[in-house]
Amino acid sequence: MAEFQVLYPNEYVFRTALYGMATYRLPWFDAHLWAYAEHYGIAEILSEDFEHGRLYGTVWVRNPFVEMGLA
């Protein structure tokens, strides 16, 4: 905990996750990951679970395996 900032849940993160499920049809856990990024101002998510190159709200998603030619 001394090395990294801990991002805690709050009502806004929870409501944003619900919004992500309804708007972007994200699964519950993916919606939470996106909601944290959206709320805390994280500009990019690296994941193979989202659509590569898509902008969700203010968060870009990149699949690193696509760029390596592995996906």
C-alpha positions as CSV (number, residue, x, y, z in Angstrom):
1,M,0.0,0.0,0.0
2,A,3.0,2.3,0.4
3,E,4.0,1.7,-3.3
4,F,0.7,2.3,-5.0
5,Q,-2.4,4.5,-4.5
6,V,-5.4,2.4,-3.3
7,L,-8.6,3.3,-5.2
8,Y,-11.6,2.8,-2.9
9,P,-15.2,2.2,-4.0
10,N,-17.8,4.7,-3.4
11,E,-21.4,5.4,-4.5
12,Y,-20.3,7.1,-7.7
13,V,-18.1,4.2,-8.8
14,F,-21.0,1.8,-8.1
15,R,-23.5,3.9,-10.1
16,T,-21.1,4.4,-12.9
17,A,-20.6,0.6,-13.1
18,L,-24.4,0.2,-13.4
19,Y,-24.4,2.8,-16.1
20,G,-21.6,0.9,-17.9
21,M,-23.6,-2.3,-17.8
22,A,-26.7,-0.6,-19.2
23,T,-25.1,1.6,-21.8
24,Y,-22.1,-0.4,-23.0
25,R,-23.5,-3.9,-22.2
26,L,-20.4,-4.7,-20.1
27,P,-20.4,-7.7,-17.8
28,W,-20.5,-6.7,-14.1
29,F,-16.8,-7.0,-13.3
30,D,-15.7,-5.3,-16.5
31,A,-18.2,-2.5,-15.8
32,H,-16.5,-2.1,-12.4
33,L,-13.0,-1.9,-13.9
34,W,-14.2,0.7,-16.4
35,A,-16.1,2.7,-13.6
36,Y,-12.9,3.0,-11.5
37,A,-11.0,4.2,-14.6
38,E,-13.8,6.7,-15.4
39,H,-14.1,8.0,-11.9
40,Y,-10.4,8.3,-11.0
41,G,-9.3,9.8,-14.4
42,I,-7.4,6.8,-15.7
43,A,-7.2,7.4,-19.5
44,E,-6.6,3.8,-20.7
45,I,-7.4,0.2,-19.8
46,L,-5.2,-2.6,-21.2
47,S,-7.4,-5.6,-21.5
48,E,-8.4,-8.3,-23.9
49,D,-11.9,-8.4,-22.4
50,F,-13.1,-5.1,-24.0
51,E,-13.4,-4.1,-27.6
52,H,-10.0,-3.0,-28.8
53,G,-9.6,0.7,-29.7
54,R,-13.0,1.7,-28.3
55,L,-13.7,4.7,-26.2
56,Y,-16.0,4.0,-23.3
57,G,-17.0,7.4,-21.8
58,T,-13.6,9.1,-21.4
59,V,-11.5,5.8,-21.2
60,W,-9.8,4.3,-24.2
61,V,-9.4,0.5,-24.2
62,R,-6.4,-1.2,-25.9
63,N,-5.8,-4.9,-26.2
64,P,-2.1,-5.4,-26.1
65,F,-2.3,-8.8,-27.8
66,V,-3.8,-7.2,-31.0
67,E,-0.8,-4.9,-31.4
68,M,1.6,-7.9,-30.9
69,G,-0.3,-9.9,-33.6
70,L,-1.4,-12.6,-31.0
71,A,-5.1,-12.0,-31.0
